[in-house]
Amino acid sequence: MTQDLSIKVKELKKSFKGTTAIKDISFTVGKGEIFGFLGPSGAGKTTTIKILTGQLKQTSGHVEILGQNITNFSANLYERIGIMTDNSGLYERMTVYQNLAFFARLLQVPTSRVDELLQRVGLAEHQKKLASKLSKGMTQRLILARAVLHQPELLFLDEPTSGLDPSTASAIHELLLELRDNGTAILLTTHNMEEATFLCDNIALLNDGFIVERGTPEELKIKFNQEKRYRITKTSGQQVVLADNHETVETIQSWFQTGQIETIHSCEPTLGDIFIQVTGRKLV
Ligand SMILES: Nc1ncnc2c1ncn2[C@@H]1O[C@H](COP(=O)(O)OP(=O)(O)OP(=O)(O)O)[C@@H](O)[C@H]1O
């Protein structure tokens, strides 16, 4: 395999009793790449993460994580990855600080990193709270801080910012981009199209156990921008959306000549629009 591949998945399948959750998935994620899995509930996102992190065994297919075949998942591999899923076990009777300090000792990370991360994820003022007394958003931030304590080479995030307020979500985005810039590969799942557009280098749209489309957010937007439109704000404040045709060109020309146009933008489809075009289904 290529040295720079952090994840390599080939023809992955996973069946449960009565359901085939993953039908046939292949993809790769490079070092320092944020790869987003986007798909509606039940598409198979969490199942994929569980297989890739050794929590579930695939029915068939080949998976390599940091160059190691997943069937021989070693303890050494766990030290090189970080996992944030909703079942990441925290010690409920320990405080926020104690939880992180405990894992820092295990992973031989200096406690200065604990202090830094508490600040970064906005938990510094809550560090003396028991983990059992945290809100859902705080718990999520603590799990994320724990997952990135040792600056893992590969990070798995299942819905990292769901339910968080916009400013915390944006602090977390910054942290993830910084990790990416330092070479961490990140596989994340999200329902949030804006988040995927902003964060991801590459995106796979997952539907019913298959990857139905993939590419960079830009590539997908260009590919699916078949019906080009323009959004115009007139000096009167009125907003209009017009299709790209001869009539529109004439209308815009006449509005320009009479000074009626404030702004004009071409409308690009969102990832949500693209998902509907590809699958006929809404993302959420
Ligand atoms: N342990 C299990 N036993 C049986 N079926 C399962 C199990 N885990 C998942 N499934 C089924 O596999 C399919 C994919 O589930 P998965 O949790 O991977 O979806 P998801 O894309 O992560 O959805 P969500 O966005 O709601 O978390 C679903 O039909 C689900 O019911």
The ligand as a Gaussian input file, in Angstrom:
#p B3LYP/6-31G(d) Opt

LIG

0 1
 N      -26.186000      -4.157000      15.895000
 C      -27.043000      -4.097000      14.895000
 N      -27.927000      -5.092000      14.657000
 C      -28.787000      -5.040000      13.614000
 N      -28.870000      -4.023000      12.740000
 C      -28.019000      -2.999000      12.914000
 C      -27.070000      -2.971000      14.001000
 N      -26.363000      -1.815000      13.906000
 C      -26.846000      -1.154000      12.830000
 N      -27.841000      -1.858000      12.246000
 C      -28.596000      -1.470000      11.031000
 O      -27.662000      -1.139000      10.017000
 C      -28.117000      -0.017000       9.243000
 C      -27.058000       1.075000       9.279000
 O      -26.975000       1.599000      10.620000
 P      -25.903000       2.709000      11.037000
 O      -26.023000       2.919000      12.507000
 O      -24.579000       2.342000      10.496000
 O      -26.471000       3.979000      10.256000
 P      -26.008000       5.490000      10.323000
 O      -25.799000       5.918000       8.903000
 O      -24.874000       5.671000      11.247000
 O      -27.300000       6.204000      10.903000
 P      -27.443000       7.449000      11.958000
 O      -27.130000       8.669000      11.157000
 O      -28.882000       7.387000      12.366000
 O      -26.491000       7.208000      13.077000
 C      -29.456000       0.385000       9.853000
 O      -30.473000      -0.212000       9.092000
 C      -29.411000      -0.193000      11.253000
 O      -30.712000      -0.507000      11.710000

